[in-house]
């Protein structure tokens, strides 16, 4: 997207990448765009948009990710300075909102514990039936021209415990900075 997030009268280029990196480029001169800000998310970015969403006068960048999470970055200051001895006073409306959110959070935590107990009991019964849930896999296998290697990127809406790569020809696995996996090699029976 292009949006004036810096408020300087010139639109910046907002970029959301497959590797989860969100970048803001601006055009200070007629040459190449300059990277002004970047932020790493934990999954690939599906779309990105600039605008005023949460509070008037403060622009934001919204990014939706592969699993459907919506992340917002705002220009609103996080901290408010107070004078010496000055206490932060919340309005009655704000206090009731905070109280309502705390009650809702406690209710959801209790509900999660109840459902977890129900699942544990049903999974340990003799009549329990197990099935693999259906989930979509976001996969990419792309050629990196710089070092003549392929990048395999897998995203799933649940935790990935193991990935098995099987090949009929010898392959070398290269480690990358963003990789948190532990690689284990084992030979395969050719039969």
C-alpha positions as CSV (number, residue, x, y, z in Angstrom):
1,X,0.0,0.0,0.0
2,X,1.1,3.6,-0.2
3,X,0.1,5.9,2.6
4,X,1.6,9.0,4.3
5,X,2.2,7.4,7.7
6,X,5.1,9.8,8.6
7,X,2.9,12.8,8.1
8,X,5.4,14.7,5.9
9,X,3.0,15.2,2.9
10,X,4.6,12.4,0.8
11,X,3.2,8.9,0.7
12,X,5.4,6.1,2.0
13,X,5.5,2.6,0.5
14,X,4.1,0.0,3.0
15,X,5.4,-3.5,2.3
16,X,4.2,-6.8,3.9
17,X,6.4,-9.8,3.0
18,X,5.9,-13.6,3.0
19,X,8.5,-14.0,5.7
20,X,6.5,-11.8,8.1
21,X,8.5,-8.6,7.8
22,X,6.6,-5.3,7.5
23,X,8.6,-2.5,6.1
24,X,8.0,1.3,5.5
25,X,10.0,3.0,2.7
26,X,10.0,6.7,2.0
27,X,11.2,8.6,-1.0
28,X,13.6,11.3,0.4
29,X,15.1,11.9,-3.0
30,X,14.5,10.9,-6.6
31,X,16.8,7.8,-6.2
32,X,15.9,4.6,-4.5
33,X,13.4,4.4,-1.6
34,X,15.0,4.4,1.9
35,X,13.9,2.0,4.6
36,X,12.5,4.0,7.5
37,X,11.1,1.3,9.7
38,X,10.7,-2.5,9.8
39,X,8.8,-4.9,12.1
40,X,8.9,-8.7,12.2
41,X,5.7,-10.7,12.6
42,X,5.7,-14.4,13.3
43,X,3.9,-15.4,10.1
44,X,3.5,-14.3,6.5
45,X,1.6,-11.1,5.8
46,X,-1.4,-11.5,3.5
47,X,-2.3,-7.9,3.1
48,X,-1.4,-4.4,4.4
49,X,-3.2,-1.1,4.5
50,X,-2.6,2.4,5.9
51,X,-5.3,4.6,7.4
52,X,-6.9,6.1,10.5
53,X,-8.7,3.3,12.3
54,X,-8.5,3.5,16.1
55,X,-8.2,7.1,17.1
56,X,-8.7,10.3,15.2
57,X,-5.5,12.2,14.4
58,X,-3.3,9.1,14.7
59,X,-2.5,7.1,11.6
60,X,-2.1,3.4,11.6
61,X,-0.8,0.5,9.5
62,X,-3.0,-2.7,9.6
63,X,-1.6,-6.0,8.4
64,X,-3.5,-9.3,8.2
65,X,-1.5,-12.5,8.5
66,X,-1.8,-15.9,7.0
67,X,-3.8,-17.4,9.9
68,X,-6.1,-14.3,10.0
69,X,-4.6,-12.3,12.8
70,X,-4.9,-8.5,12.4
71,X,-2.0,-6.5,13.6
72,X,-1.9,-2.8,13.9
73,X,1.0,-0.3,14.3
74,X,0.0,3.2,15.4
75,X,1.6,6.6,15.5
76,X,-0.2,7.3,18.8
77,X,2.3,7.7,21.7
78,X,2.3,4.8,24.1
79,X,3.4,6.6,27.2
80,X,2.0,9.8,28.6
81,X,4.3,12.1,30.6
82,X,3.0,13.3,34.0
83,X,4.3,16.0,36.2
84,X,5.8,15.4,39.6
85,X,3.3,14.1,42.1
86,X,0.6,14.0,39.4
87,X,-1.6,10.9,39.4
88,X,-3.1,9.3,36.3
89,X,-6.9,9.5,36.7
90,X,-9.1,7.3,34.6
91,X,-12.6,8.4,33.6
92,X,-15.5,6.4,34.9
93,X,-16.2,5.1,31.4
94,X,-12.6,3.9,31.0
95,X,-12.7,2.2,34.5
96,X,-15.9,0.4,33.5
97,X,-14.4,-0.7,30.2
98,X,-11.3,-2.1,32.0
99,X,-13.5,-3.9,34.6
100,X,-15.7,-5.3,31.8
101,X,-12.6,-6.6,29.9
102,X,-11.2,-8.2,33.1
103,X,-14.5,-10.0,33.8
104,X,-14.7,-11.2,30.2
105,X,-11.1,-12.5,30.3
106,X,-11.7,-14.4,33.6
107,X,-14.9,-15.9,32.0
108,X,-13.0,-17.0,28.9
109,X,-10.2,-18.5,31.1
110,X,-12.7,-20.5,33.1
111,X,-14.5,-21.6,29.9
112,X,-11.1,-22.8,28.4
113,X,-10.3,-24.8,31.5
114,X,-13.8,-26.5,31.4
115,X,-13.4,-27.4,27.7
116,X,-9.9,-28.7,28.3
117,X,-11.1,-30.9,31.1
118,X,-14.0,-32.1,29.0
119,X,-11.6,-33.0,26.2
120,X,-9.2,-34.8,28.6
121,X,-12.1,-36.9,29.9
122,X,-13.5,-37.8,26.5
123,X,-10.1,-38.7,25.1
124,X,-9.4,-41.1,28.0
125,X,-12.7,-42.9,27.7
126,X,-13.0,-46.3,26.0
127,X,-15.3,-44.9,23.3
128,X,-13.1,-42.0,22.3
129,X,-12.7,-41.5,18.6
130,X,-9.7,-39.6,17.3
131,X,-9.6,-37.7,14.0
132,X,-7.0,-35.5,12.4
133,X,-8.4,-31.9,12.1
134,X,-8.4,-30.4,8.6
135,X,-6.1,-27.4,8.2
136,X,-4.6,-25.6,5.3
137,X,-0.9,-25.5,4.7
138,X,0.7,-22.4,3.2
139,X,3.8,-23.7,1.4
140,X,6.4,-22.1,-0.9
141,X,9.3,-23.7,-2.7
142,X,11.3,-21.0,-4.4
143,X,14.7,-20.8,-6.1
144,X,17.3,-18.4,-4.6
145,X,19.4,-17.3,-7.5
146,X,22.2,-15.9,-5.4
147,X,23.4,-19.2,-4.0
148,X,21.5,-21.7,-6.3
149,X,19.5,-23.1,-3.4
150,X,15.8,-23.6,-2.8
151,X,13.9,-22.2,0.1
152,X,11.1,-24.3,1.6
153,X,8.6,-22.3,3.6
154,X,5.8,-24.0,5.5
155,X,3.1,-22.3,7.5
156,X,0.3,-24.1,9.3
157,X,-2.3,-22.8,11.7
158,X,-1.0,-25.0,14.4
159,X,2.4,-25.9,15.9
160,X,4.7,-27.8,13.6
161,X,6.5,-30.6,15.6
162,X,8.2,-32.5,12.7
163,X,8.8,-32.0,9.0
164,X,9.9,-35.0,7.1
165,X,11.8,-34.4,3.8
166,X,12.4,-37.4,1.7
167,X,14.4,-37.4,-1.5
168,X,15.5,-39.9,-4.0
169,X,18.7,-37.9,-4.6
170,X,21.2,-36.7,-2.1
171,X,20.4,-33.2,-0.8
172,X,22.2,-30.7,1.5
173,X,20.1,-28.8,4.1
174,X,21.4,-25.3,4.7
175,X,20.7,-23.5,8.0
176,X,19.2,-19.9,7.8
177,X,18.9,-17.2,10.4
178,X,15.1,-17.5,10.7
179,X,15.2,-21.2,11.2
180,X,14.5,-22.5,14.7
181,X,14.4,-26.2,13.7
182,X,16.8,-28.9,14.7
183,X,18.0,-30.9,11.7
184,X,18.4,-34.6,11.9
185,X,19.7,-36.8,9.1
186,X,18.9,-40.5,8.6
187,X,19.7,-42.7,5.8
188,X,16.8,-44.3,3.9
189,X,16.4,-47.9,2.8
190,X,16.6,-47.8,-1.0
191,X,14.0,-50.6,-1.3
